[in-house]
Amino acid sequence: MTFFDHTMTPTIPSTIAYEIDDLSNVQGMVPLTSVTPNGTPFQTVQVPGAKLVMTYPYQGSQLCEVTVMATLTDSVTGNTSTAKGVAILELIAIQTPGGL
C-alpha cells in the first residue's frame, strides 16, 4: 500500500491496523491487529496464513473483507486523519488426497 495526503504527497503513516471479517457467514475472523509502520509511505502488511482459516471449510469458498486503517499527517495542514481501505478476499477450500 502507498499512503497519500490530500495533495497526493506520499505520507508516512504513524499507525496501521487491519481486521478481517467473514462476509459469507457474518463473523469476525481476525480482530483489529496493529502493525508497526516501516517509516516510509510504502507499506506491505503480511497476514499470517494461520489466521486465514475458513469458518466452515465444507462450504467450498468464503468471502472475506479486509479493512486497513492508518493514521496519517497532512503535509500542508499538519492535521492528522484516519484513512480506511477495504478489499475483498476469497478463501477457497480445495480437496486434497488425504481429505484435509
Backbone as XML, in Angstrom:
<?xml version="1.0"?>
<chain id="A" units="angstrom">
  <residue number="1" name="MET">
    <atom name="N" x="0.840" y="-1.153" z="0.000"/>
    <atom name="CA" x="0.000" y="0.000" z="0.000"/>
    <atom name="C" x="0.896" y="1.231" z="0.000"/>
  </residue>
  <residue number="2" name="THR">
    <atom name="N" x="0.387" y="2.292" z="-0.608"/>
    <atom name="CA" x="1.061" y="3.579" z="-0.557"/>
    <atom name="C" x="0.067" y="4.586" z="-0.012"/>
  </residue>
  <residue number="3" name="PHE">
    <atom name="N" x="0.507" y="5.398" z="0.916"/>
    <atom name="CA" x="-0.364" y="6.362" z="1.564"/>
    <atom name="C" x="-0.060" y="7.767" z="1.061"/>
  </residue>
  <residue number="4" name="PHE">
    <atom name="N" x="-1.127" y="8.539" z="0.780"/>
    <atom name="CA" x="-1.002" y="9.899" z="0.283"/>
    <atom name="C" x="-1.894" y="10.826" z="1.098"/>
  </residue>
  <residue number="5" name="ASP">
    <atom name="N" x="-1.494" y="12.112" z="1.185"/>
    <atom name="CA" x="-2.370" y="13.088" z="1.826"/>
    <atom name="C" x="-3.274" y="13.730" z="0.772"/>
  </residue>
  <residue number="6" name="HIS">
    <atom name="N" x="-3.991" y="14.787" z="1.128"/>
    <atom name="CA" x="-4.974" y="15.372" z="0.204"/>
    <atom name="C" x="-4.333" y="16.031" z="-1.015"/>
  </residue>
  <residue number="7" name="THR">
    <atom name="N" x="-3.037" y="16.314" z="-0.985"/>
    <atom name="CA" x="-2.350" y="16.899" z="-2.143"/>
    <atom name="C" x="-1.645" y="15.829" z="-2.972"/>
  </residue>
  <residue number="8" name="MET">
    <atom name="N" x="-1.903" y="14.570" z="-2.654"/>
    <atom name="CA" x="-1.286" y="13.407" z="-3.313"/>
    <atom name="C" x="0.225" y="13.323" z="-3.044"/>
  </residue>
  <residue number="9" name="THR">
    <atom name="N" x="0.648" y="13.877" z="-1.909"/>
    <atom name="CA" x="2.033" y="13.755" z="-1.463"/>
    <atom name="C" x="2.154" y="12.464" z="-0.659"/>
  </residue>
  <residue number="10" name="PRO">
    <atom name="N" x="3.114" y="11.585" z="-1.004"/>
    <atom name="CA" x="3.287" y="10.363" z="-0.207"/>
    <atom name="C" x="3.510" y="10.709" z="1.270"/>
  </residue>
  <residue number="11" name="THR">
    <atom name="N" x="2.803" y="9.999" z="2.134"/>
    <atom name="CA" x="2.798" y="10.297" z="3.563"/>
    <atom name="C" x="3.108" y="9.042" z="4.366"/>
  </residue>
  <residue number="12" name="ILE">
    <atom name="N" x="3.926" y="9.197" z="5.376"/>
    <atom name="CA" x="4.286" y="8.069" z="6.246"/>
    <atom name="C" x="3.198" y="7.907" z="7.315"/>
  </residue>
  <residue number="13" name="PRO">
    <atom name="N" x="2.556" y="6.759" z="7.372"/>
    <atom name="CA" x="1.536" y="6.554" z="8.413"/>
    <atom name="C" x="2.187" y="6.420" z="9.788"/>
  </residue>
  <residue number="14" name="SER">
    <atom name="N" x="1.505" y="6.953" z="10.797"/>
    <atom name="CA" x="2.025" y="6.799" z="12.163"/>
    <atom name="C" x="1.482" y="5.541" z="12.821"/>
  </residue>
  <residue number="15" name="THR">
    <atom name="N" x="0.320" y="5.081" z="12.371"/>
    <atom name="CA" x="-0.226" y="3.810" z="12.859"/>
    <atom name="C" x="-0.882" y="3.081" z="11.689"/>
  </residue>
  <residue number="16" name="ILE">
    <atom name="N" x="-0.870" y="1.759" z="11.760"/>
    <atom name="CA" x="-1.564" y="0.914" z="10.785"/>
    <atom name="C" x="-2.198" y="-0.244" z="11.557"/>
  </residue>
  <residue number="17" name="ALA">
    <atom name="N" x="-3.428" y="-0.559" z="11.208"/>
    <atom name="CA" x="-4.102" y="-1.715" z="11.804"/>
    <atom name="C" x="-4.998" y="-2.342" z="10.740"/>
  </residue>
  <residue number="18" name="TYR">
    <atom name="N" x="-5.263" y="-3.627" z="10.898"/>
    <atom name="CA" x="-6.156" y="-4.320" z="9.972"/>
    <atom name="C" x="-7.070" y="-5.247" z="10.748"/>
  </residue>
  <residue number="19" name="GLU">
    <atom name="N" x="-8.204" y="-5.572" z="10.125"/>
    <atom name="CA" x="-9.084" y="-6.614" z="10.649"/>
    <atom name="C" x="-9.684" y="-7.347" z="9.464"/>
  </residue>
  <residue number="20" name="ILE">
    <atom name="N" x="-10.081" y="-8.592" z="9.693"/>
    <atom name="CA" x="-10.645" y="-9.410" z="8.630"/>
    <atom name="C" x="-11.952" y="-10.016" z="9.130"/>
  </residue>
  <residue number="21" name="ASP">
    <atom name="N" x="-12.990" y="-9.864" z="8.314"/>
    <atom name="CA" x="-14.304" y="-10.407" z="8.655"/>
    <atom name="C" x="-14.754" y="-11.389" z="7.582"/>
  </residue>
  <residue number="22" name="ASP">
    <atom name="N" x="-15.431" y="-12.434" z="8.002"/>
    <atom name="CA" x="-16.014" y="-13.440" z="7.119"/>
    <atom name="C" x="-17.382" y="-12.912" z="6.683"/>
  </residue>
  <residue number="23" name="LEU">
    <atom name="N" x="-17.469" y="-12.429" z="5.439"/>
    <atom name="CA" x="-18.732" y="-11.892" z="4.929"/>
    <atom name="C" x="-19.741" y="-12.992" z="4.636"/>
  </residue>
  <residue number="24" name="SER">
    <atom name="N" x="-19.265" y="-14.156" z="4.215"/>
    <atom name="CA" x="-20.170" y="-15.247" z="3.855"/>
    <atom name="C" x="-20.983" y="-15.740" z="5.044"/>
  </residue>
  <residue number="25" name="ASN">
    <atom name="N" x="-20.390" y="-15.700" z="6.235"/>
    <atom name="CA" x="-21.048" y="-16.226" z="7.429"/>
    <atom name="C" x="-21.270" y="-15.156" z="8.491"/>
  </residue>
  <residue number="26" name="VAL">
    <atom name="N" x="-20.988" y="-13.913" z="8.156"/>
    <atom name="CA" x="-21.195" y="-12.765" z="9.036"/>
    <atom name="C" x="-20.541" y="-12.990" z="10.400"/>
  </residue>
  <residue number="27" name="GLN">
    <atom name="N" x="-19.242" y="-13.224" z="10.356"/>
    <atom name="CA" x="-18.479" y="-13.456" z="11.585"/>
    <atom name="C" x="-17.133" y="-12.757" z="11.475"/>
  </residue>
  <residue number="28" name="GLY">
    <atom name="N" x="-16.610" y="-12.365" z="12.624"/>
    <atom name="CA" x="-15.255" y="-11.837" z="12.663"/>
    <atom name="C" x="-14.256" y="-12.974" z="12.532"/>
  </residue>
  <residue number="29" name="MET">
    <atom name="N" x="-13.146" y="-12.715" z="11.848"/>
    <atom name="CA" x="-12.089" y="-13.734" z="11.719"/>
    <atom name="C" x="-10.823" y="-13.307" z="12.453"/>
  </residue>
  <residue number="30" name="VAL">
    <atom name="N" x="-10.347" y="-12.109" z="12.153"/>
    <atom name="CA" x="-9.130" y="-11.579" z="12.763"/>
    <atom name="C" x="-9.504" y="-10.238" z="13.388"/>
  </residue>
  <residue number="31" name="PRO">
    <atom name="N" x="-9.389" y="-10.123" z="14.709"/>
    <atom name="CA" x="-9.739" y="-8.852" z="15.345"/>
    <atom name="C" x="-8.759" y="-7.750" z="14.929"/>
  </residue>
  <residue number="32" name="LEU">
    <atom name="N" x="-9.079" y="-6.527" z="15.264"/>
    <atom name="CA" x="-8.225" y="-5.399" z="14.926"/>
    <atom name="C" x="-6.810" y="-5.671" z="15.426"/>
  </residue>
  <residue number="33" name="THR">
    <atom name="N" x="-5.860" y="-5.676" z="14.498"/>
    <atom name="CA" x="-4.475" y="-6.033" z="14.786"/>
    <atom name="C" x="-3.561" y="-4.903" z="14.328"/>
  </residue>
  <residue number="34" name="SER">
    <atom name="N" x="-2.762" y="-4.371" z="15.227"/>
    <atom name="CA" x="-1.836" y="-3.300" z="14.886"/>
    <atom name="C" x="-0.554" y="-3.865" z="14.309"/>
  </residue>
  <residue number="35" name="VAL">
    <atom name="N" x="0.001" y="-3.148" z="13.331"/>
    <atom name="CA" x="1.309" y="-3.495" z="12.772"/>
    <atom name="C" x="2.183" y="-2.246" z="12.853"/>
  </residue>
  <residue number="36" name="THR">
    <atom name="N" x="3.481" y="-2.436" z="12.900"/>
    <atom name="CA" x="4.411" y="-1.323" z="13.011"/>
    <atom name="C" x="4.742" y="-0.776" z="11.629"/>
  </residue>
  <residue number="37" name="PRO">
    <atom name="N" x="4.457" y="0.527" z="11.386"/>
    <atom name="CA" x="4.836" y="1.115" z="10.096"/>
    <atom name="C" x="6.350" y="1.069" z="9.918"/>
  </residue>
  <residue number="38" name="ASN">
    <atom name="N" x="6.800" y="0.947" z="8.659"/>
    <atom name="CA" x="8.237" y="0.800" z="8.402"/>
    <atom name="C" x="8.968" y="2.125" z="8.178"/>
  </residue>
  <residue number="39" name="GLY">
    <atom name="N" x="8.284" y="3.266" z="8.354"/>
    <atom name="CA" x="8.945" y="4.556" z="8.220"/>
    <atom name="C" x="8.975" y="5.113" z="6.809"/>
  </residue>
  <residue number="40" name="THR">
    <atom name="N" x="8.220" y="4.504" z="5.897"/>
    <atom name="CA" x="8.112" y="5.017" z="4.533"/>
    <atom name="C" x="6.631" y="5.080" z="4.154"/>
  </residue>
  <residue number="41" name="PRO">
    <atom name="N" x="6.290" y="5.798" z="3.081"/>
    <atom name="CA" x="4.894" y="5.812" z="2.635"/>
    <atom name="C" x="4.467" y="4.492" z="1.993"/>
  </residue>
  <residue number="42" name="PHE">
    <atom name="N" x="5.417" y="3.605" z="1.718"/>
    <atom name="CA" x="5.147" y="2.346" z="1.020"/>
    <atom name="C" x="5.172" y="1.213" z="2.038"/>
  </residue>
  <residue number="43" name="GLN">
    <atom name="N" x="4.017" y="0.618" z="2.272"/>
    <atom name="CA" x="3.881" y="-0.385" z="3.323"/>
    <atom name="C" x="3.402" y="-1.714" z="2.757"/>
  </residue>
  <residue number="44" name="THR">
    <atom name="N" x="3.930" y="-2.787" z="3.291"/>
    <atom name="CA" x="3.437" y="-4.128" z="2.996"/>
    <atom name="C" x="2.945" y="-4.723" z="4.307"/>
  </residue>
  <residue number="45" name="VAL">
    <atom name="N" x="1.688" y="-5.121" z="4.332"/>
    <atom name="CA" x="1.121" y="-5.755" z="5.523"/>
    <atom name="C" x="0.955" y="-7.229" z="5.213"/>
  </residue>
  <residue number="46" name="GLN">
    <atom name="N" x="1.630" y="-8.062" z="5.977"/>
    <atom name="CA" x="1.542" y="-9.507" z="5.774"/>
    <atom name="C" x="0.669" y="-10.117" z="6.866"/>
  </residue>
  <residue number="47" name="VAL">
    <atom name="N" x="-0.337" y="-10.860" z="6.441"/>
    <atom name="CA" x="-1.224" y="-11.559" z="7.367"/>
    <atom name="C" x="-0.788" y="-13.017" z="7.388"/>
  </residue>
  <residue number="48" name="PRO">
    <atom name="N" x="-0.431" y="-13.535" z="8.564"/>
    <atom name="CA" x="-0.022" y="-14.939" z="8.636"/>
    <atom name="C" x="-1.122" y="-15.872" z="8.125"/>
  </residue>
  <residue number="49" name="GLY">
    <atom name="N" x="-0.751" y="-16.839" z="7.318"/>
    <atom name="CA" x="-1.704" y="-17.782" z="6.759"/>
    <atom name="C" x="-2.503" y="-18.514" z="7.826"/>
  </residue>
  <residue number="50" name="ALA">
    <atom name="N" x="-1.907" y="-18.713" z="8.995"/>
    <atom name="CA" x="-2.611" y="-19.405" z="10.083"/>
    <atom name="C" x="-3.841" y="-18.624" z="10.547"/>
  </residue>
  <residue number="51" name="LYS">
    <atom name="N" x="-3.897" y="-17.317" z="10.256"/>
    <atom name="CA" x="-5.061" y="-16.516" z="10.636"/>
    <atom name="C" x="-6.173" y="-16.584" z="9.587"/>
  </residue>
  <residue number="52" name="LEU">
    <atom name="N" x="-5.869" y="-17.120" z="8.413"/>
    <atom name="CA" x="-6.843" y="-17.170" z="7.322"/>
    <atom name="C" x="-7.470" y="-18.554" z="7.219"/>
  </residue>
  <residue number="53" name="VAL">
    <atom name="N" x="-8.121" y="-18.968" z="8.280"/>
    <atom name="CA" x="-8.776" y="-20.275" z="8.336"/>
    <atom name="C" x="-10.264" y="-20.077" z="8.058"/>
  </residue>
  <residue number="54" name="MET">
    <atom name="N" x="-10.773" y="-20.845" z="7.105"/>
    <atom name="CA" x="-12.194" y="-20.730" z="6.769"/>
    <atom name="C" x="-13.063" y="-21.113" z="7.955"/>
  </residue>
  <residue number="55" name="THR">
    <atom name="N" x="-14.171" y="-20.389" z="8.115"/>
    <atom name="CA" x="-15.098" y="-20.672" z="9.208"/>
    <atom name="C" x="-15.714" y="-22.060" z="9.039"/>
  </residue>
  <residue number="56" name="TYR">
    <atom name="N" x="-16.169" y="-22.369" z="7.816"/>
    <atom name="CA" x="-16.756" y="-23.671" z="7.508"/>
    <atom name="C" x="-16.113" y="-24.184" z="6.217"/>
  </residue>
  <residue number="57" name="PRO">
    <atom name="N" x="-15.010" y="-24.930" z="6.281"/>
    <atom name="CA" x="-14.306" y="-25.368" z="5.070"/>
    <atom name="C" x="-15.165" y="-26.179" z="4.102"/>
  </residue>
  <residue number="58" name="TYR">
    <atom name="N" x="-16.209" y="-26.833" z="4.604"/>
    <atom name="CA" x="-17.041" y="-27.651" z="3.719"/>
    <atom name="C" x="-17.880" y="-26.792" z="2.764"/>
  </residue>
  <residue number="59" name="GLN">
    <atom name="N" x="-17.923" y="-25.470" z="2.970"/>
    <atom name="CA" x="-18.680" y="-24.600" z="2.079"/>
    <atom name="C" x="-18.031" y="-24.484" z="0.707"/>
  </residue>
  <residue number="60" name="GLY">
    <atom name="N" x="-16.757" y="-24.675" z="0.635"/>
    <atom name="CA" x="-16.048" y="-24.562" z="-0.639"/>
    <atom name="C" x="-15.363" y="-23.236" z="-0.831"/>
  </residue>
  <residue number="61" name="SER">
    <atom name="N" x="-16.045" y="-22.126" z="-0.502"/>
    <atom name="CA" x="-15.402" y="-20.823" z="-0.581"/>
    <atom name="C" x="-16.040" y="-19.875" z="0.430"/>
  </residue>
  <residue number="62" name="GLN">
    <atom name="N" x="-15.317" y="-18.816" z="0.705"/>
    <atom name="CA" x="-15.768" y="-17.856" z="1.707"/>
    <atom name="C" x="-15.232" y="-16.482" z="1.329"/>
  </residue>
  <residue number="63" name="LEU">
    <atom name="N" x="-16.106" y="-15.493" z="1.288"/>
    <atom name="CA" x="-15.680" y="-14.124" z="1.017"/>
    <atom name="C" x="-15.309" y="-13.439" z="2.320"/>
  </residue>
  <residue number="64" name="CYS">
    <atom name="N" x="-14.188" y="-12.742" z="2.294"/>
    <atom name="CA" x="-13.705" y="-12.034" z="3.474"/>
    <atom name="C" x="-13.486" y="-10.565" z="3.145"/>
  </residue>
  <residue number="65" name="GLU">
    <atom name="N" x="-13.739" y="-9.718" z="4.104"/>
    <atom name="CA" x="-13.478" y="-8.284" z="3.967"/>
    <atom name="C" x="-12.247" y="-7.947" z="4.790"/>
  </residue>
  <residue number="66" name="VAL">
    <atom name="N" x="-11.230" y="-7.404" z="4.130"/>
    <atom name="CA" x="-10.011" y="-6.973" z="4.804"/>
    <atom name="C" x="-10.089" y="-5.454" z="4.906"/>
  </residue>
  <residue number="67" name="THR">
    <atom name="N" x="-10.078" y="-4.936" z="6.125"/>
    <atom name="CA" x="-10.137" y="-3.498" z="6.352"/>
    <atom name="C" x="-8.803" y="-3.051" z="6.933"/>
  </residue>
  <residue number="68" name="VAL">
    <atom name="N" x="-8.194" y="-2.052" z="6.297"/>
    <atom name="CA" x="-6.931" y="-1.495" z="6.772"/>
    <atom name="C" x="-7.191" y="-0.050" z="7.170"/>
  </residue>
  <residue number="69" name="MET">
    <atom name="N" x="-6.738" y="0.326" z="8.361"/>
    <atom name="CA" x="-6.882" y="1.694" z="8.848"/>
    <atom name="C" x="-5.501" y="2.239" z="9.193"/>
  </residue>
  <residue number="70" name="ALA">
    <atom name="N" x="-5.258" y="3.495" z="8.836"/>
    <atom name="CA" x="-3.967" y="4.121" z="9.117"/>
    <atom name="C" x="-4.186" y="5.554" z="9.562"/>
  </residue>
  <residue number="71" name="THR">
    <atom name="N" x="-3.326" y="6.028" z="10.446"/>
    <atom name="CA" x="-3.340" y="7.420" z="10.866"/>
    <atom name="C" x="-2.264" y="8.146" z="10.080"/>
  </residue>
  <residue number="72" name="LEU">
    <atom name="N" x="-2.668" y="9.241" z="9.404"/>
    <atom name="CA" x="-1.764" y="9.991" z="8.532"/>
    <atom name="C" x="-1.723" y="11.451" z="8.957"/>
  </residue>
  <residue number="73" name="THR">
    <atom name="N" x="-0.584" y="12.112" z="8.698"/>
    <atom name="CA" x="-0.449" y="13.539" z="8.939"/>
    <atom name="C" x="-0.368" y="14.244" z="7.597"/>
  </residue>
  <residue number="74" name="ASP">
    <atom name="N" x="-1.216" y="15.258" z="7.415"/>
    <atom name="CA" x="-1.245" y="16.015" z="6.163"/>
    <atom name="C" x="0.000" y="16.882" z="6.043"/>
  </residue>
  <residue number="75" name="SER">
    <atom name="N" x="0.639" y="16.868" z="4.865"/>
    <atom name="CA" x="1.887" y="17.602" z="4.661"/>
    <atom name="C" x="1.688" y="19.117" z="4.639"/>
  </residue>
  <residue number="76" name="VAL">
    <atom name="N" x="0.479" y="19.581" z="4.361"/>
    <atom name="CA" x="0.215" y="21.021" z="4.280"/>
    <atom name="C" x="-0.321" y="21.561" z="5.600"/>
  </residue>
  <residue number="77" name="THR">
    <atom name="N" x="-1.359" y="20.924" z="6.118"/>
    <atom name="CA" x="-2.031" y="21.443" z="7.324"/>
    <atom name="C" x="-1.419" y="20.938" z="8.626"/>
  </residue>
  <residue number="78" name="GLY">
    <atom name="N" x="-0.753" y="19.773" z="8.569"/>
    <atom name="CA" x="-0.220" y="19.164" z="9.791"/>
    <atom name="C" x="-1.274" y="18.433" z="10.591"/>
  </residue>
  <residue number="79" name="ASN">
    <atom name="N" x="-2.507" y="18.425" z="10.109"/>
    <atom name="CA" x="-3.593" y="17.721" z="10.798"/>
    <atom name="C" x="-3.482" y="16.222" z="10.571"/>
  </residue>
  <residue number="80" name="THR">
    <atom name="N" x="-3.921" y="15.462" z="11.569"/>
    <atom name="CA" x="-3.939" y="14.010" z="11.410"/>
    <atom name="C" x="-5.344" y="13.557" z="11.037"/>
  </residue>
  <residue number="81" name="SER">
    <atom name="N" x="-5.407" y="12.469" z="10.301"/>
    <atom name="CA" x="-6.692" y="11.884" z="9.932"/>
    <atom name="C" x="-6.516" y="10.377" z="9.840"/>
  </residue>
  <residue number="82" name="THR">
    <atom name="N" x="-7.630" y="9.688" z="9.838"/>
    <atom name="CA" x="-7.610" y="8.237" z="9.712"/>
    <atom name="C" x="-8.082" y="7.872" z="8.315"/>
  </residue>
  <residue number="83" name="ALA">
    <atom name="N" x="-7.260" y="7.125" z="7.615"/>
    <atom name="CA" x="-7.615" y="6.633" z="6.283"/>
    <atom name="C" x="-8.058" y="5.183" z="6.412"/>
  </residue>
  <residue number="84" name="LYS">
    <atom name="N" x="-9.039" y="4.803" z="5.626"/>
    <atom name="CA" x="-9.566" y="3.441" z="5.692"/>
    <atom name="C" x="-9.644" y="2.882" z="4.280"/>
  </residue>
  <residue number="85" name="GLY">
    <atom name="N" x="-9.159" y="1.666" z="4.109"/>
    <atom name="CA" x="-9.254" y="0.974" z="2.833"/>
    <atom name="C" x="-9.861" y="-0.398" z="3.046"/>
  </residue>
  <residue number="86" name="VAL">
    <atom name="N" x="-10.616" y="-0.858" z="2.051"/>
    <atom name="CA" x="-11.289" y="-2.151" z="2.155"/>
    <atom name="C" x="-10.990" y="-2.963" z="0.906"/>
  </residue>
  <residue number="87" name="ALA">
    <atom name="N" x="-10.726" y="-4.245" z="1.095"/>
    <atom name="CA" x="-10.523" y="-5.171" z="-0.025"/>
    <atom name="C" x="-11.308" y="-6.441" z="0.270"/>
  </residue>
  <residue number="88" name="ILE">
    <atom name="N" x="-11.703" y="-7.130" z="-0.791"/>
    <atom name="CA" x="-12.412" y="-8.406" z="-0.646"/>
    <atom name="C" x="-11.453" y="-9.530" z="-1.025"/>
  </residue>
  <residue number="89" name="LEU">
    <atom name="N" x="-11.410" y="-10.537" z="-0.193"/>
    <atom name="CA" x="-10.535" y="-11.696" z="-0.377"/>
    <atom name="C" x="-11.420" y="-12.941" z="-0.367"/>
  </residue>
  <residue number="90" name="GLU">
    <atom name="N" x="-11.193" y="-13.845" z="-1.314"/>
    <atom name="CA" x="-11.958" y="-15.094" z="-1.320"/>
    <atom name="C" x="-11.048" y="-16.238" z="-0.920"/>
  </residue>
  <residue number="91" name="LEU">
    <atom name="N" x="-11.456" y="-16.970" z="0.099"/>
    <atom name="CA" x="-10.751" y="-18.187" z="0.502"/>
    <atom name="C" x="-11.469" y="-19.360" z="-0.146"/>
  </residue>
  <residue number="92" name="ILE">
    <atom name="N" x="-10.704" y="-20.285" z="-0.669"/>
    <atom name="CA" x="-11.282" y="-21.438" z="-1.367"/>
    <atom name="C" x="-10.736" y="-22.717" z="-0.753"/>
  </residue>
  <residue number="93" name="ALA">
    <atom name="N" x="-11.624" y="-23.634" z="-0.428"/>
    <atom name="CA" x="-11.226" y="-24.951" z="0.088"/>
    <atom name="C" x="-10.997" y="-25.888" z="-1.091"/>
  </residue>
  <residue number="94" name="ILE">
    <atom name="N" x="-9.833" y="-26.477" z="-1.137"/>
    <atom name="CA" x="-9.505" y="-27.407" z="-2.213"/>
    <atom name="C" x="-9.288" y="-28.786" z="-1.578"/>
  </residue>
  <residue number="95" name="GLN">
    <atom name="N" x="-10.005" y="-29.768" z="-2.080"/>
    <atom name="CA" x="-9.883" y="-31.106" z="-1.521"/>
    <atom name="C" x="-8.512" y="-31.683" z="-1.854"/>
  </residue>
  <residue number="96" name="THR">
    <atom name="N" x="-7.916" y="-32.313" z="-0.878"/>
    <atom name="CA" x="-6.607" y="-32.956" z="-1.058"/>
    <atom name="C" x="-6.776" y="-34.466" z="-1.023"/>
  </residue>
  <residue number="97" name="PRO">
    <atom name="N" x="-5.788" y="-35.201" z="-1.504"/>
    <atom name="CA" x="-5.901" y="-36.675" z="-1.497"/>
    <atom name="C" x="-6.173" y="-37.256" z="-0.117"/>
  </residue>
  <residue number="98" name="GLY">
    <atom name="N" x="-5.648" y="-36.593" z="0.922"/>
    <atom name="CA" x="-5.863" y="-37.101" z="2.281"/>
    <atom name="C" x="-7.212" y="-36.672" z="2.852"/>
  </residue>
  <residue number="99" name="GLY">
    <atom name="N" x="-7.958" y="-35.881" z="2.115"/>
    <atom name="CA" x="-9.269" y="-35.434" z="2.578"/>
    <atom name="C" x="-9.225" y="-34.231" z="3.486"/>
  </residue>
  <residue number="100" name="LEU">
    <atom name="N" x="-8.053" y="-33.621" z="3.663"/>
    <atom name="CA" x="-7.954" y="-32.439" z="4.540"/>
    <atom name="C" x="-7.826" y="-31.187" z="3.729"/>
  </residue>
</chain>
